Structure formats: C-alpha cells, structure tokens
Amino acid sequence: MTVTQILNGLERVEAVGADADAAARMGLLEWAFALPGAATPEAARAALDAAPDRVESAAARAFVRYLGEASTPMPPPARRGRKARFH
C-alpha cells in the first residue's frame, strides 16, 4: 500500500491515545512490508515527502511521526571491549 492509502485509512480511525498509536504502528508495518526493497531511512524520507502536508486524526499524526523517526539514520554501534581500546 502507498503512504496515501495508509493515511486515508488512518484518517478514518477515531481512536486516540494508545489505540491511535497502535493503529499507526500497524500502518507503519504495513508500509514497511509493502515496500519493494528494504525499509531504509531514505525510503521513510521519500514516504514523508509523498504524504499530505496536513493530517487530521491522531492515528494519522502518529503515523507521520513514526515515519519521521524512521527517516533518521541510526548511528554506527560503539565498539566495546578489548579491541575498542586498541583502535
């Protein structure tokens, strides 16, 4: 499904609070599994760019927030242990 289709569905969700967040997480999973490739920060940024500027429902707002969080690249893991001290 496209981001627009997912957002249209989430706009019809009248839930608030934790229920809206749960619906948004389900939408994010649906988006990630529907991608032809990997769900990368770049794919999330492209999805945000394709999303409408204004969303109304709590679930749709949470979905956009989750996409924003997913568009931030993760830092590389910190080295720990004996090898890290020698590098």
Steps between C-alpha positions, in 0.01 A plus 500: 500500500609854439544757772194685371284189524622426851443859611151499348420191704648648817301820451185291546626360833332683787730358768712720723793441732647152512242363256593764241868420551431129452313570175789719382754227580293252300496750213877537523546123485263479205702771323833329576388156381342641183825661386669336203836529678624559851338743742790742522518855635505617137178310426338655807612848387350437155175385664491817709552707187207321337271546802249784507608808695200488730356198679213518746455184704719402793590173328607676179707753696670217690573319171667812358697537824618137475604553138698804613675293765569225245657752262781574749801277434629297793852581619757223461533278805766596752787260529534340839739261658871442465522567125340841541778612737769426241338682205 
